[in-house]
Amino acid sequence: MRYSNDAPAVITLTSGPVNAYPEVLLGLARPVLYDYDPAFQSFYERVVDKAQTAMRLTNKPVIQQGEPVLGLEAAAASLITPADTVLNLASGVYGKGFGYWALRYTSNVLEIEVPYNEAITPEAVAEMLKAHPEISVVCACHHDTPSGTINPIAEIGALVAAHGAYLIVDAVSSFGGMDVHPEACHADIFVTGPNKCLGGAPGLTLLGVSERAWEKMKANQAAPRASMLSIVDWENAWSRDKPFPFTPSVAEINGLDAALDLYLSEGPEAVWARHDLTARAARAGLKAMGLSLWAASEEIASPTTTAVRTPEGIDEGALRQAARERYGVVFSAGRGETAGKLTRIGHMGPTAQPIYAIAALTAYAGAVNALGGAVKTGEGIDAAMAVIDAAA
Ligand SMILES: *Cc1c(COP(=O)(O)O)cnc(C)c1O
């Protein structure tokens, strides 16, 4: 049997966008209200309140009307000025990419770059801050998704706060799947979105903004205004009594509302626990099959994505194609520097369920073996089941 590329995959195990929860799909199907209908204005305010609760913020988050790259680009454009010295932390493709955005707004960009299967250490950040007291903005990607690795953002954030610099955090693919929140990691701008661990659709950015970041952005005359890229224009958009700068993505807000309801009613700790368990089962299974994790150590392996190193002699694209054709399972490829070297198994939102680790292992091993590999599928399944059953 062969699954057609023209039909949707049977199981989507990607690292985002993910298949949205059924409740989100129902949310997306709600009536599209006029944005100045008072019913929509008060609904928007309630959605912002739910996002504030989920993000554990003491002030109102901003919803930007585009998928999270908008928020990342906007953070660079709004916060960074030519007078700033930026320290960019690059442990993967997204972290590296942020440095190029930073360079648009200041020529003073320093960088710590580590191999893309490693994480940034707090020691390296401390050393750099000490050597360069002029550093005024630090940019970090918490979970560099194309590597499936996690940076120690709480420790890094504490160092940056002690230094007095501003911190921009890309938490797009970690927030909602593990314990990471803007204020706990001292982020001044914390960027995330609905389309990864919250199990929503791509189309919005959620931003946590500290009070001092608001002050800095508002004082920056070059910060985007009257622009899709603007953050400052949206400062008061949460309020039912204030106008929107332009039309919000009404249907996406409906979907986000459903995603936040699910997250808050299940309970964040329970949601993180099933992400963690699914990832641990996947890692145990891969190792038992004799395969290698991409991450240099398991301590830095993400609970929301497992990156597995492509076995010697196997073509990564052909591997994903075989998994798709034979089993109807779709995985994510690497990106940029990691493309062709690894496959990513997503555990995000609805697929952060341990049984999907079994499906992933089966499809991955089956694909490797279809291409001439000799992976012991059963041993991997047994090892993953042992992890799952130990948590029962
Ligand atoms: C998904 C993701 C983004 C958003 O970018 P996409 O265009 O959706 O890929 C940004 N940062 C990280 C770390 C992500 O995983």
Ligand as a Chemical Component Dictionary entry (heavy atoms), coordinates in Angstrom:
data_LIG
# 
_chem_comp.id                   LIG 
_chem_comp.type                 NON-POLYMER 
_chem_comp.pdbx_formal_charge   0 
_chem_comp.three_letter_code    LIG 
# 
loop_
_chem_comp_atom.comp_id 
_chem_comp_atom.atom_id 
_chem_comp_atom.alt_atom_id 
_chem_comp_atom.type_symbol 
_chem_comp_atom.charge 
_chem_comp_atom.model_Cartn_x 
_chem_comp_atom.model_Cartn_y 
_chem_comp_atom.model_Cartn_z 
_chem_comp_atom.pdbx_ordinal 
LIG C1 C1 C 0 8.447  27.836 14.161 1  
LIG C2 C2 C 0 9.463  28.746 14.701 2  
LIG C3 C3 C 0 9.452  30.093 14.376 3  
LIG C4 C4 C 0 8.454  30.658 13.432 4  
LIG O1 O1 O 0 8.935  30.460 12.166 5  
LIG P1 P1 P 0 8.255  29.572 11.057 6  
LIG O2 O2 O 0 8.213  30.412 9.851  7  
LIG O3 O3 O 0 6.902  29.174 11.551 8  
LIG O4 O4 O 0 9.150  28.388 10.876 9  
LIG C5 C5 C 0 10.406 30.904 14.954 10 
LIG N1 N1 N 0 11.316 30.421 15.812 11 
LIG C6 C6 C 0 11.365 29.134 16.141 12 
LIG C7 C7 C 0 12.401 28.664 17.104 13 
LIG C8 C8 C 0 10.433 28.249 15.603 14 
LIG O5 O5 O 0 10.466 26.947 15.913 15 
# 
loop_
_chem_comp_bond.comp_id 
_chem_comp_bond.atom_id_1 
_chem_comp_bond.atom_id_2 
_chem_comp_bond.value_order 
_chem_comp_bond.pdbx_ordinal 
LIG C1 C2 SING 1  
LIG C2 C3 SING 2  
LIG C2 C8 DOUB 3  
LIG C3 C4 SING 4  
LIG C3 C5 DOUB 5  
LIG C4 O1 SING 6  
LIG O1 P1 SING 7  
LIG P1 O2 DOUB 8  
LIG P1 O3 SING 9  
LIG P1 O4 SING 10 
LIG C5 N1 SING 11 
LIG N1 C6 DOUB 12 
LIG C6 C7 SING 13 
LIG C6 C8 SING 14 
LIG C8 O5 SING 15 
# 
